[in-house]
Amino acid sequence: RIRNLDDQPVQNFTIKYSINGGPFTEENINLIIPERSVYTHTFQGINLSEVGNYEVTAVVKNNSGSDSNTANDTLRSFIRHLPNEPIVF
């Protein structure tokens, strides 16, 4: 979820993600997020189906104007996909 905490709408931003320190995959979004609203974005093509640990870094960059608070542009999340062996009766 991308929150527009400003009192003005925002349009034209870039979102990107990196998994386990790999290269960033970037998407340009050209839609309007009204003031004090939330936009939910789903990245396409992410596959975390393998058992393992994943560090996901997501970044939002406002391309349409100045961003006076860049401290809230990046999110890091740690995901652990545990093995789930079937139970045999």
N, CA and C of each residue as an Amber inpcrd file, in Angstrom:
protein
   267
   0.8300000  -1.1720000   0.0000000   0.0000000   0.0000000   0.0000000
   0.8780000   1.2390000   0.0000000   0.5100000   2.1700000  -0.8250000
   1.2140000   3.4430000  -0.9140000   0.2560000   4.5120000  -0.4050000
   0.6920000   5.2020000   0.6230000  -0.1600000   6.2240000   1.2350000
   0.2990000   7.6170000   0.8070000  -0.6530000   8.4030000   0.3880000
  -0.3870000   9.8130000   0.1140000  -0.7910000  10.5800000   1.3680000
   0.1870000  10.9460000   2.1790000  -0.0860000  11.6430000   3.4320000
  -0.2160000  13.1520000   3.2540000  -0.0040000  13.6250000   2.0250000
  -0.0450000  15.0600000   1.7500000  -1.4870000  15.5400000   1.6390000
  -1.6560000  16.8610000   1.6170000  -2.9870000  17.4390000   1.4390000
  -3.2640000  17.7830000  -0.0260000  -2.4150000  17.2780000  -0.9330000
  -2.5840000  17.4550000  -2.3750000  -2.5130000  16.0890000  -3.0480000
  -3.2270000  15.9040000  -4.1730000  -3.1120000  14.6290000  -4.8940000
  -1.7190000  14.4750000  -5.4940000  -1.3230000  13.2440000  -5.7170000
  -0.0280000  12.9690000  -6.3320000  -0.2570000  12.0990000  -7.5630000
   0.5380000  12.3640000  -8.5970000   0.4360000  11.6130000  -9.8540000
   1.8440000  11.4070000 -10.3890000   2.0480000  10.2940000 -11.0650000
   3.3270000  10.0040000 -11.7080000   4.4140000   9.7050000 -10.6800000
   4.5010000   8.4430000 -10.3140000   5.5360000   8.0150000  -9.3850000
   6.1260000   6.6940000  -9.8670000   7.2870000   6.3700000  -9.3530000
   7.9840000   5.1420000  -9.6900000   8.0380000   4.2740000  -8.4460000
   7.7400000   2.9920000  -8.6110000   7.9090000   2.0500000  -7.5190000
   8.8640000   0.9630000  -7.9970000   9.6820000   0.4980000  -7.0830000
  10.6330000  -0.5400000  -7.4520000  10.8490000  -1.4600000  -6.2590000
  11.3040000  -2.6770000  -6.5740000  11.5740000  -3.6240000  -5.5080000
  12.8410000  -4.4090000  -5.8270000  13.4420000  -4.9200000  -4.7600000
  14.6170000  -5.7720000  -4.8520000  14.4190000  -6.9290000  -3.8890000
  14.8350000  -8.1130000  -4.3070000  14.7420000  -9.2890000  -3.4470000
  16.1510000  -9.7890000  -3.1630000  16.4550000  -9.9300000  -1.8780000
  17.7580000 -10.4200000  -1.4110000  18.9340000  -9.6440000  -2.0050000
  18.7960000  -8.3340000  -2.1110000  19.8880000  -7.4960000  -2.5780000
  20.1330000  -7.5470000  -4.0720000  19.2340000  -8.1890000  -4.8090000
  19.3820000  -8.2670000  -6.2600000  19.0580000  -6.9450000  -6.9280000
  19.1050000  -6.9250000  -8.2590000  18.7910000  -5.6850000  -8.9770000
  17.3310000  -5.2830000  -8.7610000  17.0830000  -3.9840000  -8.8030000
  15.7240000  -3.4830000  -8.6380000  14.9240000  -3.6970000  -9.9140000
  13.6770000  -4.0610000  -9.7390000  12.6920000  -4.0980000 -10.8220000
  11.8080000  -2.8780000 -10.6350000  11.6620000  -2.0780000 -11.6820000
  11.0210000  -0.7720000 -11.5770000   9.7560000  -0.7170000 -12.4200000
   8.7420000  -0.0270000 -11.8790000   7.4960000   0.2100000 -12.6100000
   7.1300000   1.6820000 -12.4690000   6.7920000   2.3160000 -13.5840000
   6.3050000   3.6910000 -13.5570000   4.7830000   3.6610000 -13.4920000
   4.2290000   4.4010000 -12.5570000   2.7810000   4.4360000 -12.3410000
   2.3150000   5.8550000 -12.6390000   1.3390000   5.9650000 -13.5210000
   0.8240000   7.2780000 -13.8830000  -0.6740000   7.3090000 -13.6070000
  -0.9970000   7.3750000 -12.3450000  -2.3840000   7.5340000 -11.9250000
  -2.4010000   8.4930000 -10.7540000  -3.5680000   8.9280000 -10.3890000
  -3.6890000   9.9240000  -9.3220000  -4.0460000   9.2260000  -8.0130000
  -3.2670000   9.5290000  -6.9740000  -3.6430000   9.1320000  -5.6190000
  -4.1530000  10.3960000  -4.9350000  -5.4430000  10.4400000  -4.6180000
  -5.9710000  11.6410000  -3.9730000  -5.2760000  11.9200000  -2.6370000
  -5.3930000  13.1550000  -2.1870000  -4.7980000  13.5300000  -0.9100000
  -5.3230000  12.6280000   0.2020000  -4.4010000  12.2460000   1.0840000
  -4.6980000  11.4160000   2.2590000  -5.4210000  10.1180000   1.8950000
  -4.9860000   9.5110000   0.7920000  -5.5900000   8.2660000   0.3310000
  -4.5220000   7.1820000   0.2010000  -4.9740000   5.9790000  -0.0980000
  -4.0890000   4.8230000  -0.2140000  -4.3030000   4.1710000  -1.5730000
  -3.2060000   3.7990000  -2.1990000  -3.2120000   3.0340000  -3.4500000
  -2.5670000   1.6810000  -3.1580000  -3.2250000   0.6130000  -3.5460000
  -2.6710000  -0.7280000  -3.3600000  -2.1230000  -1.2130000  -4.6830000
  -0.8530000  -1.5750000  -4.6730000  -0.1860000  -2.0390000  -5.8920000
   0.2630000  -3.4800000  -5.7080000   0.1380000  -4.2670000  -6.7550000
   0.6250000  -5.6430000  -6.7580000   1.7110000  -5.7540000  -7.8080000
   2.9100000  -6.1110000  -7.3700000   3.9950000  -6.3470000  -8.3120000
   3.7250000  -7.6580000  -9.0400000   3.9260000  -7.6660000 -10.3310000
   3.7360000  -8.8680000 -11.1370000   5.0490000  -9.6360000 -11.2460000
   4.9750000 -10.9490000 -11.2790000   6.1490000 -11.7600000 -11.5610000
   7.0050000 -12.1260000 -10.3680000   6.5740000 -11.8060000  -9.1650000
   7.3530000 -12.1880000  -7.9830000   7.0020000 -13.6230000  -7.6240000
   8.0320000 -14.4260000  -7.3950000   7.8250000 -15.8310000  -7.0380000
   8.6280000 -16.1330000  -5.7750000   7.9220000 -16.2770000  -4.6690000
   8.5540000 -16.6200000  -3.3970000   8.1320000 -18.0190000  -2.9570000
   7.9100000 -18.9060000  -3.9190000   7.4000000 -20.2390000  -3.6020000
   8.4760000 -21.1940000  -3.0960000   9.7430000 -20.8800000  -3.3240000
  10.8190000 -21.7480000  -2.8440000  11.0300000 -21.5370000  -1.3400000
  11.2930000 -22.6280000  -0.6280000  11.6020000 -22.5340000   0.7900000
  12.8690000 -21.7000000   0.9520000  12.8380000 -20.7570000   1.8760000
  14.0130000 -19.9250000   2.1010000  13.6620000 -18.6200000   2.7750000
  14.6630000 -17.7740000   2.9310000  14.5070000 -16.4510000   3.5250000
  14.5900000 -15.4020000   2.4270000  13.7120000 -14.4250000   2.5110000
  13.6570000 -13.3710000   1.5070000  13.6920000 -12.0090000   2.2050000
  14.5600000 -11.1450000   1.7380000  14.5510000  -9.7530000   2.1720000
  14.0420000  -8.9330000   0.9890000  12.8810000  -8.3270000   1.1570000
  12.2580000  -7.5470000   0.0840000  12.3660000  -6.0700000   0.4400000
  12.9210000  -5.2860000  -0.4840000  13.0130000  -3.8380000  -0.3190000
  12.1300000  -3.1930000  -1.3850000  11.2040000  -2.3460000  -0.9520000
  10.3200000  -1.6310000  -1.8730000  10.5400000  -0.1310000  -1.6900000
  10.5840000   0.5950000  -2.8180000  10.8590000   2.0340000  -2.8030000
   9.8330000   2.7500000  -3.6700000   9.3590000   3.8950000  -3.2050000
   8.4520000   4.7500000  -3.9710000   9.1330000   6.0900000  -4.1840000
   9.1100000   6.5710000  -5.4330000   9.6910000   7.8860000  -5.7460000
   8.6430000   8.7270000  -6.4560000   8.3610000   9.8820000  -5.9010000
   7.4110000  10.8210000  -6.4970000   8.1060000  11.5480000  -7.6380000
   7.6270000  11.3570000  -8.8640000   8.2310000  12.0050000 -10.0340000
   7.5690000  13.3220000 -10.3940000   6.4220000  13.6370000  -9.7810000
   5.6590000  14.8020000 -10.2240000   5.8830000  16.0560000  -9.3880000
   6.6340000  15.9580000  -8.3210000   6.8460000  17.1390000  -7.5020000
   7.8800000  16.8650000  -6.4370000   8.0620000  17.8360000  -5.5960000
   9.0560000  17.6650000  -4.5360000   8.4860000  16.7960000  -3.4260000
   9.3580000  16.0710000  -2.7890000   8.9820000  15.2070000  -1.6820000
   9.7480000  15.6980000  -0.4650000   9.0530000  16.3540000   0.4350000
   9.7260000  16.9610000   1.5870000  10.0610000  15.9470000   2.6710000
   9.5390000  14.7150000   2.5500000   9.8140000  13.6970000   3.5610000
  10.2330000  12.3980000   2.8830000  11.4920000  12.3060000   2.5030000
  11.9810000  11.1080000   1.8220000  12.2880000   9.9660000   2.7940000
  12.1830000  10.2220000   4.0980000  12.4780000   9.1820000   5.0830000
  11.4500000   8.0520000   5.0580000  10.2930000   8.2810000   4.4790000
   9.2540000   7.2470000   4.4650000   9.0470000   6.6470000   3.0680000
  10.0550000   6.6730000   2.2300000   9.9350000   6.1900000   0.8540000
  10.3320000   4.7230000   0.6840000  10.9560000   4.1210000   1.6910000
  11.4980000   2.7730000   1.5590000  10.9420000   1.8690000   2.6480000
  10.5960000   0.6450000   2.2510000  10.1140000  -0.3690000   3.1850000
  10.9370000  -1.6300000   2.9910000  11.4120000  -2.2000000   4.0910000
  12.1170000  -3.4860000   4.0500000  11.2990000  -4.4900000   4.8450000
  11.1230000  -5.6600000   4.2550000  10.3540000  -6.7110000   4.9060000
  11.1030000  -8.0180000   4.7760000  11.0620000  -8.8100000   5.8270000
  11.7250000 -10.1050000   5.8350000  10.6550000 -11.1910000   5.8340000
  10.7720000 -12.0890000   4.8840000   9.7970000 -13.1630000   4.7140000
  10.5320000 -14.4880000   4.8120000  10.0200000 -15.3890000   5.6070000
  10.6000000 -16.7240000   5.7310000   9.5580000 -17.7300000   5.2530000
   9.9090000 -18.4440000   4.1830000   9.0290000 -19.4870000   3.6650000
   9.5350000 -20.8070000   4.2250000   8.7640000 -21.3700000   5.1370000
   9.1510000 -22.6050000   5.8130000   8.6790000 -23.8250000   5.0290000
   9.3910000 -24.9470000   5.1560000   8.9150000 -26.1660000   4.5090000
   7.6010000 -26.6110000   5.1240000   6.7500000 -27.1760000   4.3160000
   5.4330000 -27.6070000   4.7810000   5.1800000 -29.0150000   4.2190000
   5.8750000 -29.9630000   4.8060000   5.7530000 -31.3450000   4.3320000
   4.3670000 -31.8910000   4.6710000   3.8010000 -32.6890000   3.7840000
   2.4820000 -33.2720000   4.0750000   2.5630000 -34.2430000   5.2450000
   1.4790000 -34.3240000   5.9940000   1.3820000 -35.2620000   7.1100000
   0.8440000 -36.5820000   6.5780000   1.5630000 -37.6590000   6.8840000
   1.1450000 -38.9860000   6.4390000   0.4560000 -39.6810000   7.6140000
  -0.7590000 -40.1880000   7.3870000  -1.5020000 -40.8980000   8.4310000
  -1.3070000 -42.3740000   8.3070000
